[in-house]
Amino acid sequence: MYHNPVLLKQSVDDLVTNPDGIYVDCTFGGGGHSREIVSRLSEKGKLYGFDQDLDALKNNIDDPKFTLINQNFRFLENSLLMYGVSKVDGVLADLGVSSHQFDAGERGFSTRSNAPLDMRMNVMQSLDAKKVINDYEEEALADIFYYYGELREARKLARDIVHHRKIKTIATTEDLKKLFSYLPPHKVNKFYAQLFQAIRIEVNQELDVLKEMLVQSYNVLKPGGRLVVISYHSLEDRLVKRFLKNGMFEGEPQRDIYGNYEKTFELVKTKAIIPDDKEIEENSRARSAKMRTGIKL
């Protein structure tokens, strides 16, 4: 089951400014955003959807205006070229794990299910959560927990994992959670959410992939084209915010003698758009969503 798309009207309103245009949905999933985009296109319009998850292919839209590409969106530019497309009018990306992936307990994304340590968005890739937890060096694990999960006790967590895996392979989500059963009950849910997020980001190289997608989106957008990104945690949102502001992910742009720098996007709104209370009540996944839109200059 794929749940309702987050910020549906707001995101598509920002995205589709030309019914005859060419658009990209980088995260097709259940197809909610894509169906709304297609409904606003003329017969001349075209939408290309991307999704690396094989389950998403079952939701393909039977419409000549739509083409679904079974690829990670880090290959956005080259994949579009294979269809003869070099420039587009808008790119949408609804980041993170889909509700379907969380609800499919056997995929290992959810803290609520006992499942194999997997967490792969692309089930064809070799790196999974089990390899990360059982094969990575202690220092690498600590860095993942600290930078991707923002867990202050990262070094202790890594040390505990390395100690336990010497005794027995940590094979399931329950095996992993049992290592930290000493935590007080009021801290458990937040801790597991941060821990699983950190491992998932490493397995899927989510932040690196996001950077590649943002740069390629800029490359394929026409001047005046729009980039709309919905993110769900501060690590993603920080990258999106910085890229839309100055085209960079770290450091500062080169400024002229007046302190000005060449901007790559004009922000539609200076602050991120967030769902209202009604949407959050109807769709819990929307709770942490932030949407930012930039117009290519």
DONUKOL-468659 format. One line per field, with one value per residue (C-alpha): x, y, z; residue number from 0. Coordinates in steps of 0.2 Angstrom, whole numbers, m for minus. Example, Ala and Ser with C-alpha at 12.3 -4.5 7.8 and 13.67 -1.06 7.14 Angstrom:
2
x	c(62/68) .
y	c(m22/m5) .
z	c(39/36) .
num	c(0/1) .
REM end
This chain:
297
x	c(0/6/0/m6/7/14/10/2/m7/7/21/12/6/24/30/19/19/18/5/15/31/42/43/52/46/62/53/38/34/15/13/2/12/14/m4/m8/6/m1/m18/m12/m3/m9/m7/10/16/27/32/46/45/60/61/74/62/55/39/35/34/18/10/14/2/m6/m5/5/11/20/36/42/61/67/83/90/88/107/107/94/104/110/93/84/96/92/75/81/78/91/81/65/53/52/59/51/59/49/64/66/58/40/26/26/44/41/26/34/41/53/62/70/66/54/59/42/45/57/65/82/94/91/86/90/79/86/85/98/112/125/127/113/111/118/135/136/133/143/158/161/176/171/177/167/151/154/155/139/129/136/134/119/109/115/118/130/134/140/157/149/136/149/159/144/140/158/159/143/146/162/150/136/131/119/106/89/82/77/95/101/88/91/109/102/88/96/89/75/58/55/71/68/58/68/84/79/72/89/99/89/90/109/111/98/107/123/116/108/121/106/115/128/114/104/119/121/102/102/117/110/93/101/109/93/82/78/80/64/62/57/65/53/61/51/63/60/75/88/102/92/84/101/108/93/92/111/110/95/103/120/123/135/134/148/159/154/152/165/158/162/169/151/149/137/138/130/114/108/90/77/67/48/47/61/54/51/32/26/10/m5/m12/m26/m14/m3/m18/m23/m5/7/22/19/24/42/40/48/46/57/55/68/67/82/90) .
y	c(0/17/31/48/59/73/92/86/102/114/104/102/120/126/113/114/131/126/112/109/106/92/87/74/65/59/48/40/27/25/38/50/66/59/56/74/81/71/77/95/92/95/82/90/88/74/67/55/46/38/24/11/0/m14/m13/4/m3/m11/7/12/25/20/36/41/57/47/36/27/24/10/19/28/47/49/44/58/67/52/43/57/59/40/47/61/74/87/101/100/113/106/93/86/75/68/61/48/31/28/22/6/3/6/m5/m19/m27/m39/m25/m20/m1/m1/m1/m10/m26/m40/m43/m46/m31/m26/m7/m7/4/m6/m24/m28/m19/m29/m18/m20/m16/m33/m29/m12/m18/m34/m29/m10/m5/3/20/20/14/28/41/35/36/53/61/52/49/64/52/60/43/36/29/19/12/7/m1/m11/m17/m23/m32/m41/m46/m55/m67/m68/m61/m47/m53/m45/m29/m37/m43/m25/m17/m30/m23/m7/m14/m5/12/20/17/36/37/21/27/42/33/18/31/40/23/16/32/32/14/17/33/23/8/19/33/44/61/58/53/68/80/71/73/92/96/86/94/111/105/99/113/127/144/148/129/124/112/107/96/88/83/74/77/91/82/82/99/108/102/107/124/128/122/133/147/147/131/124/111/118/133/150/156/169/186/202/218/223/206/200/182/174/165/149/149/162/155/155/157/161/149/131/126/113/103/110/101/93/85/79/71/62/57/55/54/72/77/81/86/103/109/121/127/136/144/142/159) .
z	c(0/m5/6/1/m7/4/0/m16/m22/m16/m24/m41/m41/m39/m52/m67/m75/m93/m98/m114/m104/m100/m81/m70/m55/m47/m34/m42/m28/m28/m42/m32/m37/m55/m58/m52/m64/m79/m75/m78/m94/m112/m125/m129/m111/m105/m88/m84/m68/m59/m46/m42/m32/m42/m32/m39/m56/m52/m51/m69/m76/m93/m102/m117/m108/m95/m95/m80/m79/m67/m62/m47/m49/m47/m66/m70/m84/m94/m92/m100/m114/m118/m122/m132/m118/m113/m106/m95/m87/m70/m58/m42/m29/m14/m4/10/12/5/16/6/10/29/29/20/36/27/20/37/36/50/69/72/63/66/49/41/41/24/21/2/m9/m24/m19/m33/m25/m14/1/14/32/38/29/37/54/54/42/44/55/72/67/51/61/74/60/52/68/72/55/48/64/74/89/102/109/92/98/112/100/88/101/108/91/87/104/101/83/88/98/86/69/70/57/61/66/83/85/83/95/109/110/117/128/143/136/147/139/135/124/114/100/95/97/86/73/73/72/58/48/50/43/29/23/22/14/0/0/1/4/m10/m22/m17/m21/m38/m42/m37/m48/m63/m60/m62/m78/m86/m81/m94/m88/m78/m75/m57/m44/m31/m16/m1/12/29/40/43/34/17/20/24/7/m3/6/3/m15/m19/m11/m19/m29/m17/m3/8/9/2/m15/m23/m20/m30/m21/m16/m7/m20/m28/m44/m39/m47/m41/m36/m21/m23/m4/8/21/18/16/29/29/39/54/44/32/46/55/39/34/48/36/32/50/46/28/22/4/m5/m23/m34/m51/m62/m66) .
num	c(0/1/2/3/4/5/6/7/8/9/10/11/12/13/14/15/16/17/18/19/20/21/22/23/24/25/26/27/28/29/30/31/32/33/34/35/36/37/38/39/40/41/42/43/44/45/46/47/48/49/50/51/52/53/54/55/56/57/58/59/60/61/62/63/64/65/66/67/68/69/70/71/72/73/74/75/76/77/78/79/80/81/82/83/84/85/86/87/88/89/90/91/92/93/94/95/96/97/98/99/100/101/102/103/104/105/106/107/108/109/110/111/112/113/114/115/116/117/118/119/120/121/122/123/124/125/126/127/128/129/130/131/132/133/134/135/136/137/138/139/140/141/142/143/144/145/146/147/148/149/150/151/152/153/154/155/156/157/158/159/160/161/162/163/164/165/166/167/168/169/170/171/172/173/174/175/176/177/178/179/180/181/182/183/184/185/186/187/188/189/190/191/192/193/194/195/196/197/198/199/200/201/202/203/204/205/206/207/208/209/210/211/212/213/214/215/216/217/218/219/220/221/222/223/224/225/226/227/228/229/230/231/232/233/234/235/236/237/238/239/240/241/242/243/244/245/246/247/248/249/250/251/252/253/254/255/256/257/258/259/260/261/262/263/264/265/266/267/268/269/270/271/272/273/274/275/276/277/278/279/280/281/282/283/284/285/286/287/288/289/290/291/292/293/294/295/296) .
REM end
